[in-house]
Amino acid sequence: MRLYKYKPKFDVDDVISHAQLSIAEGQTLQRGMNYKVTQDYSVFLMSIRHNAPYADEIDEKNNLIIYEGHDARRDHAENPKTEDQPYFTPKGTLTENGKFFVEAQAYQLGLKKEPHKVKIYEKIKDGIWTYKGFFNLEDAKYVFTGERKVFKYFLKPIEIKKFKQVEEIPFNRMIPTTVKIAVWERDKGMCAKCGATENLHFDHIVPFAKGGTSLTAKNVQLLCMKHNLQKSDRILSFLFFVSY
Ligand SMILES: [Zn+2]
């Protein structure tokens, strides 16, 4: 891999490649759950699973994403899809499931003051990813689904401001994966204004701050960097105008 002088910084809902996200994280991320990519945070990769209606289950009432844990590795289990998701590896060390479970429990029990931070990237389709932002790992459960036991991790969207101040992001600013996939198909992977295919971003047509929703593809479009910036300029000058 080429060496880059600086790491790219993404905005939430930017469209990126897997190579770009690997460069940003300083390593090639292959697994879904990546505990402590740095001392400060971990990374979850999300993608639509087969047989699952949603990649990200959203708990609207509590403003949480519910992320499912991972199956046993194929070399550790005969039927990873029907066996309980493992807490320990055959060697007796914690799996990624186990490490995140311990983090969530430590926070729940008050042993840690701050919840563990998780960055989430989601796969829209092969080679196409978006950055979903930072989340607090608030809780974890090991639940019986009627067939087997799986891990569920409860994550709250946050924004890390200057001086590491953490602010909760209100519900419905997050664009669900299913909506992004629908928008990507509709806009054919191109800027809705000029047809550019580079540096794309999922944009709220009516901004979230003005009551626009994230929950329907009708209010979301793909914009290139230029048209995204033009739009934020327009909104800034509009806000300036109304406040004077
Ligand atoms: Zn454009």
Residues whose N, C-alpha, C, O or C-beta is under 5 A from the ligand:
A	BS01	ZN	C191 K193 C194 G195 A196 C224 H227
